[in-house]
Amino acid sequence: MPEVVLLNIPLWSHIHRMERIAMGKAAPEVYRALVALSEQVNKIGIDKRLRDLIYLRVSQLNGCAYC
């Protein structure tokens, strides 16, 4: 059986970390619009688990932390 060698390399070591932007300060109108959109999505009755999965996937695609 071949020997298995595990390397001690962090999983995300190849991804450069970016500084987060304070959206509320950088673009307050856009931030308020995102909050309003989020509130409306919560009102339409999408299952919370599905909504959270959608937010998670969107944040992965955009590389953002808002969602």
BELNORSUL-V85890 format. One record per residue. N is the residue number from 1. SS is DSSP state (alpha for helix, beta for strand, coil for the rest). PHI is phi as a letter, one per 40 degrees, with the letter a starting at -180 (none if undefined). OMEGA is omega as a letter, one per 20 degrees, with the letter a starting at -180 (999 if undefined). Layout:
N|SS|PHI|OMEGA  N|SS|PHI|OMEGA
This chain:
1|coil|none|a  2|coil|c|r  3|coil|c|r  4|coil|c|r  5|coil|b|r  6|coil|c|r  7|coil|c|r  8|coil|c|r  9|coil|b|r  10|coil|d|a  11|coil|d|a  12|coil|b|a  13|coil|c|a  14|coil|c|a  15|coil|c|r  16|coil|c|r  17|coil|c|r  18|coil|b|r  19|coil|c|a  20|coil|c|r  21|coil|c|r  22|coil|c|a  23|alpha|c|a  24|alpha|c|r  25|alpha|c|a  26|alpha|c|a  27|coil|a|a  28|alpha|c|r  29|alpha|c|r  30|alpha|c|r  31|alpha|c|r  32|alpha|c|r  33|alpha|c|r  34|alpha|c|r  35|alpha|c|r  36|alpha|c|r  37|alpha|c|r  38|alpha|c|r  39|alpha|c|r  40|alpha|c|r  41|alpha|c|r  42|alpha|c|a  43|alpha|c|a  44|coil|c|r  45|coil|g|r  46|coil|c|r  47|coil|d|a  48|alpha|d|a  49|alpha|c|r  50|alpha|c|r  51|alpha|d|r  52|alpha|c|r  53|alpha|c|r  54|alpha|c|r  55|alpha|d|a  56|alpha|c|a  57|alpha|c|r  58|alpha|c|r  59|alpha|c|r  60|alpha|c|a  61|alpha|c|a  62|alpha|c|a  63|coil|g|a  64|coil|b|a  65|coil|b|a  66|coil|d|a  67|coil|c|999
